[in-house]
């Protein structure tokens, strides 16, 4: 029985399945510059987002 070919491991292998890097990848693909932020706070992400937005305006 032939063995299945193992996938090649690269320095990007670990980030390909992590959702928190999506904001950086989307920003890069759209040519955006500046900081990007991923929020993963379960049920209170709306409140955290509003807090961060207001803090950024001050």
N, C-alpha and C positions, 0 to 999 in steps of 0.2 A: 504494500500500500504506500503510495507516494506521500511524503510529508508536505504539509502546506507551507508555502513560503512565508517566513516571518517578515513582518513589516520592519522597515528600516527605522531605527530610533535616531531622532535628531534633537537639537536643542529646543525645537518648537513642539515636540511631541506632547509634552505635558500641558501646554496651553491650548491645544486644539480642542479639548473637551471641557474646558472650564468656561462657564458663562460670564464670569466677571471680566474677562478680557475682551468681550464683545464691543464695549464702548470704544476701546482703543482701536480695534480693527475697523469698526465702522467709520470712525473719524479719519483714520489713515486712508481708507479706500475712497472717501469722499473729498480728500485733499484738505481737510480741516486742520488748523494748527491751534496750539494752546492746550491747556489741561483738559483731560476728560475724566469722568468719574462714574463708577458703577455703584449703584446702591442695592444692597441685598440685605434688607432689614426685616424681612418677613411681613408682618401685618402693619407696621407703622411707617412704611416707606413714603407714603404721601406726606405725613407730617415732617419727616426728616427732609424731604425734598423741598417743601415750603420753607423750612427753617434755613436750609442752605441757600436757597434763592434769595431770601430776604437778607441774609448775612452778606451775600455777594453784592447786593445793591448799596449797602451802607459804606 
